[in-house]
Amino acid sequence: MFGAVSSPERRSLVPAVLVAVGVAAAVAFAVALLGSVVASVAAGLFALVAGLAVARSARPRTTDESRRRVLIGLGAAGVAAVAGGSAIGRVVQQAARPDPTPDLDQMARAIGSEALLRVKRGYFPGRSGDLQLVLEPWNTSNYATESLQLEHHDPRSSHAMAWGYLDRVPITVYAPGIVAQPETRDDVVTLADLAPTAAHLMGFDFQTGDGAPMPGIPAPRTPPKVVVTFVIDGGGWNVFTHWKNTWPFLRSLMSRSIVYRNAFMGSFPTVTACAHATIGTGRFPRGHGISGHNVRYNGTPAKAYGTIGQADPSFIVVPTLADAWSEHTGHRAWIGEIGYQIWHLGMIGKGGTRPLGDKPVAVYFDEDVTKNWQPQNPDLFRMPDGMPPEGALTGLLQQYGELELQDEAGRFLCCSPPIVHYQGDVVAAALQNEPVGRGDATSLLYVNYKMPDYTGHVVNFLRPEEARVIRHVDLELQRLVRTLESRFKPGEYAVIVTADHGQCPLVDIAGGVRLDPIQLEQDISRAFGRSVFGLVQVVWPSEVYLNPTALWDAGISRGEIAAFLRDYRYADNIGPYVKPDAIDENRMTRPEFAAVFSTDYIGRLTNADIARAGPGNYAYADPGMPAVSWR
């Protein structure tokens, strides 16, 4: 094979090189067994090169071509041995580790079929975080900055959960002249049913696969001139039943409407971005692609819709009702979104165009720079005509005696009645100055009042500030309905009132604990960070994004990390930077998670698997339907 090799020098060279090859293969095997296959190959090649150099230098130099061929041949064999050692080490390493599937199955049974279905509905391949974190009821997750600044009885929380107390939302359909008989129904419905219901009222066939027209809604002979979807952000039933005397107008409206009191957001996590895309498309995140406030986009975790002020509606991978209706009507229909955040754009998507290239209305409130309304993306959307004059917000702050908020951070401003009133003025101006309800195609107006949710994040919904802001949103709902009633006849308009999710009570009072993303990232990296590449890309409240290259290099599966976190406790998650008075010493053994699922496990779940999960261990996390208080 290598030609004639007969001299004593060449015969003595072979054993030395074979030793070098053996050592290199052993090094590659050992390093692969411990972790990184890239490090394994690198270490093996280094050992091989070093061994060959030693073997070569041990003999006098010669120009013997056959000796050179021996070195080349044995070097090639050494490279093959290194690769084989790495491969064998990887196989042995993986064979020695237990299959995580039984642990994941046990967690699936623990959370039960309903929560597991929400998790399945919320998963979008390639976009969702590699680990989906289902916290135990009453727990909450911090953002990293919050963990570093945590205080005793800190009100800040995340509602990115999978439980009924956050998933139950009110849905009310007020359509005088269309809905002849008010009623309260107990049918199970979700936010995915809103777009098909609006389409049904319009006589438009909009099939989504997840949603359907809600039962009891008749199809009118003549479509209404306008359908308004009014979303109270954070106005789930757990908030409204706590502050039951703060929404008198909505209660009176319910008495004249069809009310669905067994309604749910329908997917995990219960967050704004997912919910509003579901409202707009009639699909859950598994269909529309907005699987959270952040998604993996072009291979990198990014904020859904991109940069604030330059929102990119193409993040939604299916048409919204507004998109489909605009196209169906030859772009004659008026489309508008008057919300507060970039995520509210999910209700209309692109929204089509108006005749002569007029853009649809879509706005957000720029709370950090201009402290005023701005188009979601000036290249795609516009402000409504007749906007309140410059200085209108300052006047309202003076009127309410809260002028000092003008210099506060945006979130504090958002929690105040003046900003609620200000948004109401924008809605009123749009109805007055835009061609809403004119022409032969039904107009679609989507409104979101963010203020109740922001108030819950800043001070917690159990505080009286929440009651105050809900009361003022209720007044703006009244103003909107009164405007519609004065401008249109019965049968010419419909209003759908809902919320996107509930809110977390104060963790310290509810009995839960906090999840610190900084410590979680460190613990995952410490247990599995064997790769030469960084393992954890980012941790968000309901998910962990992992580096796929690091997973491959270390031979680690997502499921193994999920199973590792099954018994993760509060005591495991307390970082050295957390202030002592922010630590609850009595809850050290409380689990952080009810379940942690890898995305490949979620992707394999069938309907039969979900059904087999049964009732689960957390029935107490669903308060059930609210008592009827509006007849």
VENVENNOR-V936504 format. One record per residue. N is the residue number from 1. RES is the residue in one letter. PSI is psi in degrees with one decimal (* if undefined). Layout:
BEGIN
n: {N;N}
res: {RES;RES}
psi: {PSI;PSI}
END
This chain:
BEGIN
n: {1;2;3;4;5;6;7;8;9;10;11;12;13;14;15;16;17;18;19;20;21;22;23;24;25;26;27;28;29;30;31;32;33;34;35;36;37;38;39;40;41;42;43;44;45;46;47;48;49;50;51;52;53;54;55;56;57;58;59;60;61;62;63;64;65;66;67;68;69;70;71;72;73;74;75;76;77;78;79;80;81;82;83;84;85;86;87;88;89;90;91;92;93;94;95;96;97;98;99;100;101;102;103;104;105;106;107;108;109;110;111;112;113;114;115;116;117;118;119;120;121;122;123;124;125;126;127;128;129;130;131;132;133;134;135;136;137;138;139;140;141;142;143;144;145;146;147;148;149;150;151;152;153;154;155;156;157;158;159;160;161;162;163;164;165;166;167;168;169;170;171;172;173;174;175;176;177;178;179;180;181;182;183;184;185;186;187;188;189;190;191;192;193;194;195;196;197;198;199;200;201;202;203;204;205;206;207;208;209;210;211;212;213;214;215;216;217;218;219;220;221;222;223;224;225;226;227;228;229;230;231;232;233;234;235;236;237;238;239;240;241;242;243;244;245;246;247;248;249;250;251;252;253;254;255;256;257;258;259;260;261;262;263;264;265;266;267;268;269;270;271;272;273;274;275;276;277;278;279;280;281;282;283;284;285;286;287;288;289;290;291;292;293;294;295;296;297;298;299;300;301;302;303;304;305;306;307;308;309;310;311;312;313;314;315;316;317;318;319;320;321;322;323;324;325;326;327;328;329;330;331;332;333;334;335;336;337;338;339;340;341;342;343;344;345;346;347;348;349;350;351;352;353;354;355;356;357;358;359;360;361;362;363;364;365;366;367;368;369;370;371;372;373;374;375;376;377;378;379;380;381;382;383;384;385;386;387;388;389;390;391;392;393;394;395;396;397;398;399;400;401;402;403;404;405;406;407;408;409;410;411;412;413;414;415;416;417;418;419;420;421;422;423;424;425;426;427;428;429;430;431;432;433;434;435;436;437;438;439;440;441;442;443;444;445;446;447;448;449;450;451;452;453;454;455;456;457;458;459;460;461;462;463;464;465;466;467;468;469;470;471;472;473;474;475;476;477;478;479;480;481;482;483;484;485;486;487;488;489;490;491;492;493;494;495;496;497;498;499;500;501;502;503;504;505;506;507;508;509;510;511;512;513;514;515;516;517;518;519;520;521;522;523;524;525;526;527;528;529;530;531;532;533;534;535;536;537;538;539;540;541;542;543;544;545;546;547;548;549;550;551;552;553;554;555;556;557;558;559;560;561;562;563;564;565;566;567;568;569;570;571;572;573;574;575;576;577;578;579;580;581;582;583;584;585;586;587;588;589;590;591;592;593;594;595;596;597;598;599;600;601;602;603;604;605;606;607;608;609;610;611;612;613;614;615;616;617;618;619;620;621;622;623;624;625;626;627;628;629;630;631}
res: {M;F;G;A;V;S;S;P;E;R;R;S;L;V;P;A;V;L;V;A;V;G;V;A;A;A;V;A;F;A;V;A;L;L;G;S;V;V;A;S;V;A;A;G;L;F;A;L;V;A;G;L;A;V;A;R;S;A;R;P;R;T;T;D;E;S;R;R;R;V;L;I;G;L;G;A;A;G;V;A;A;V;A;G;G;S;A;I;G;R;V;V;Q;Q;A;A;R;P;D;P;T;P;D;L;D;Q;M;A;R;A;I;G;S;E;A;L;L;R;V;K;R;G;Y;F;P;G;R;S;G;D;L;Q;L;V;L;E;P;W;N;T;S;N;Y;A;T;E;S;L;Q;L;E;H;H;D;P;R;S;S;H;A;M;A;W;G;Y;L;D;R;V;P;I;T;V;Y;A;P;G;I;V;A;Q;P;E;T;R;D;D;V;V;T;L;A;D;L;A;P;T;A;A;H;L;M;G;F;D;F;Q;T;G;D;G;A;P;M;P;G;I;P;A;P;R;T;P;P;K;V;V;V;T;F;V;I;D;G;G;G;W;N;V;F;T;H;W;K;N;T;W;P;F;L;R;S;L;M;S;R;S;I;V;Y;R;N;A;F;M;G;S;F;P;T;V;T;A;C;A;H;A;T;I;G;T;G;R;F;P;R;G;H;G;I;S;G;H;N;V;R;Y;N;G;T;P;A;K;A;Y;G;T;I;G;Q;A;D;P;S;F;I;V;V;P;T;L;A;D;A;W;S;E;H;T;G;H;R;A;W;I;G;E;I;G;Y;Q;I;W;H;L;G;M;I;G;K;G;G;T;R;P;L;G;D;K;P;V;A;V;Y;F;D;E;D;V;T;K;N;W;Q;P;Q;N;P;D;L;F;R;M;P;D;G;M;P;P;E;G;A;L;T;G;L;L;Q;Q;Y;G;E;L;E;L;Q;D;E;A;G;R;F;L;C;C;S;P;P;I;V;H;Y;Q;G;D;V;V;A;A;A;L;Q;N;E;P;V;G;R;G;D;A;T;S;L;L;Y;V;N;Y;K;M;P;D;Y;T;G;H;V;V;N;F;L;R;P;E;E;A;R;V;I;R;H;V;D;L;E;L;Q;R;L;V;R;T;L;E;S;R;F;K;P;G;E;Y;A;V;I;V;T;A;D;H;G;Q;C;P;L;V;D;I;A;G;G;V;R;L;D;P;I;Q;L;E;Q;D;I;S;R;A;F;G;R;S;V;F;G;L;V;Q;V;V;W;P;S;E;V;Y;L;N;P;T;A;L;W;D;A;G;I;S;R;G;E;I;A;A;F;L;R;D;Y;R;Y;A;D;N;I;G;P;Y;V;K;P;D;A;I;D;E;N;R;M;T;R;P;E;F;A;A;V;F;S;T;D;Y;I;G;R;L;T;N;A;D;I;A;R;A;G;P;G;N;Y;A;Y;A;D;P;G;M;P;A;V;S;W;R}
psi: {-44.2;8.2;-180.0;123.8;96.5;-16.7;152.8;-36.8;-45.1;-35.4;-34.5;-21.5;-37.4;-50.2;-37.9;-43.3;-39.7;-36.7;-43.2;-42.8;-44.2;-43.1;-42.8;-44.0;-40.3;-41.0;-46.0;-42.4;-46.1;-44.7;-40.4;-36.6;-35.0;-24.3;-99.5;126.7;-32.4;-45.7;-34.1;-50.0;-43.4;-44.6;-41.6;-43.8;-38.6;-45.4;-38.7;-48.7;-43.5;-43.4;-42.6;-38.1;-41.4;-45.3;-40.3;-39.4;-14.9;-16.5;156.4;152.3;145.8;156.4;14.9;115.4;-34.6;-34.5;-40.0;-39.8;-35.6;-47.2;-43.7;-45.8;-45.4;-31.0;-43.1;-41.7;-35.7;-41.7;-43.2;-38.3;-39.3;-46.8;-42.2;-40.4;-41.7;-44.0;-44.6;-41.2;-41.7;-43.6;-45.5;-41.5;-47.4;-35.0;-27.7;-12.2;143.5;153.8;123.9;-10.3;-43.8;-36.4;-41.3;-37.8;-40.2;-39.4;-36.2;-42.8;-31.2;-42.9;-21.7;170.0;-42.5;-48.8;-37.8;-37.1;-40.8;-40.2;-43.9;-42.9;-26.5;-4.2;125.9;116.3;132.7;-17.2;-38.9;152.0;149.0;-29.3;126.0;121.0;107.7;99.1;153.3;151.0;141.6;-8.3;170.1;163.1;138.6;162.6;160.8;-42.8;-33.9;-39.3;-36.8;-18.8;16.5;137.5;165.4;132.3;39.2;126.4;-14.5;137.5;165.7;139.4;26.9;76.9;-172.0;18.6;154.8;-32.4;-19.2;-19.7;-22.1;127.5;152.2;144.3;122.4;130.3;111.5;111.7;74.2;139.5;-12.6;-54.8;102.0;-32.6;113.6;144.9;157.8;124.1;150.7;11.9;142.8;119.6;165.4;172.5;-21.6;-15.4;-9.1;-46.0;-46.3;-31.6;-45.1;-41.8;-39.9;-42.3;-32.4;-6.1;30.1;131.2;103.9;91.4;135.0;-22.8;-30.6;-41.5;166.9;157.6;134.8;143.9;144.7;-7.1;115.2;160.2;111.1;152.1;-41.5;124.8;148.6;157.3;-26.3;140.4;123.0;128.1;118.4;112.5;125.4;102.9;125.7;12.7;40.9;171.7;-29.7;-25.8;-45.7;-32.6;-27.9;-41.8;63.3;-12.8;12.6;0.5;58.5;-35.8;-44.1;-38.9;-42.8;-35.1;-39.0;-34.9;-11.2;16.9;176.9;124.4;129.1;100.7;-1.4;47.1;148.2;153.8;-50.9;-8.5;169.1;138.7;157.6;80.3;163.5;-47.8;-46.2;-47.3;-43.0;-32.1;-33.3;-42.1;-42.7;-34.0;-21.3;15.0;153.2;170.5;-31.6;-19.5;-39.4;-15.5;-8.6;85.5;-1.2;-177.5;-22.0;145.0;158.8;116.4;122.6;37.8;-3.0;135.0;130.7;160.0;134.9;132.6;1.4;-141.1;133.9;132.1;-14.8;43.4;137.8;101.1;-9.2;-7.0;-31.0;126.8;-1.4;159.5;142.2;167.7;-41.0;-40.9;-50.6;-39.8;-39.9;-44.6;-42.2;-35.4;11.9;31.4;28.3;-21.6;138.5;133.1;136.0;146.4;121.9;93.4;-160.1;-29.6;167.8;-33.6;-18.0;-13.8;-22.8;-18.5;-24.6;-18.2;-129.6;-36.3;3.4;-164.1;161.0;168.0;147.8;23.7;13.4;134.3;154.0;157.2;130.2;118.8;158.7;167.1;119.8;88.4;-13.5;-28.2;-73.5;-18.6;51.7;172.0;141.6;154.4;144.7;-33.4;110.9;-18.5;-19.5;-25.3;169.1;168.4;152.5;150.6;151.6;30.0;149.3;149.1;162.2;136.0;1.4;-40.0;-40.0;-42.5;-40.9;-38.8;-40.4;-43.2;-39.0;1.0;31.7;39.5;-26.0;-20.2;-15.2;-28.6;4.4;164.9;153.0;-37.7;-36.8;-37.3;-39.4;-21.3;3.4;149.9;-34.2;-37.8;-31.2;-47.7;-42.8;-43.7;-36.9;-35.2;-36.7;-42.9;-45.0;-39.6;-39.5;-43.9;-31.2;-38.4;-18.9;157.2;49.0;125.0;8.1;155.4;-173.0;5.5;131.5;131.7;148.5;115.4;127.2;127.4;135.5;128.9;108.1;-16.9;-41.0;-39.1;-45.5;-39.8;-41.1;-37.4;-34.7;-43.8;-10.1;142.3;-12.4;-11.1;153.0;-21.0;-32.1;-44.2;-41.7;-44.6;-35.5;-40.7;-39.2;-33.5;-37.1;-38.3;-37.2;-32.8;-41.7;-44.5;-42.1;-48.7;-41.3;-37.5;-45.0;-42.8;-30.8;-25.1;-24.7;154.1;160.8;137.6;-11.4;-2.7;157.6;143.3;126.0;117.6;130.7;-173.0;165.7;-25.7;171.7;-159.8;157.8;130.4;167.1;123.6;-43.0;-34.1;-39.1;-18.3;8.8;-175.2;168.7;150.2;123.9;115.8;-27.5;-49.6;-36.9;-44.8;-43.5;-40.0;-39.1;-44.1;-37.4;-38.7;-30.8;2.3;57.7;-8.8;157.0;-11.1;151.2;135.5;-48.7;123.9;-49.4;150.8;125.0;170.1;-31.1;8.4;157.8;127.9;126.2;153.8;113.1;-31.8;-39.3;-37.8;-46.4;-45.5;-40.7;-6.5;33.3;140.3;153.2;-37.6;-36.1;-41.4;-40.6;-44.8;-36.3;-34.9;-0.2;-40.4;24.7;128.1;164.4;-41.9;-31.0;-19.3;6.9;115.9;159.7;-13.3;-9.1;130.4;140.7;-38.3;-5.4;0.6;131.3;101.6;-20.5;-3.7;24.2;-33.9;2.8;131.6;143.1;-39.4;141.4;-30.9;151.2;125.5;139.4;150.7;-29.9;-32.5;-45.3;-41.7;-26.8;-12.1;132.0;169.4;-35.9;-39.3;-43.2;-42.1;-38.0;-16.7;-22.8;-160.4;-21.0;-178.2;5.7;40.6;-29.3;-14.5;-0.4;110.1;-8.1;-177.1;145.0;152.8;145.0;123.6;17.6;11.4;*}
END
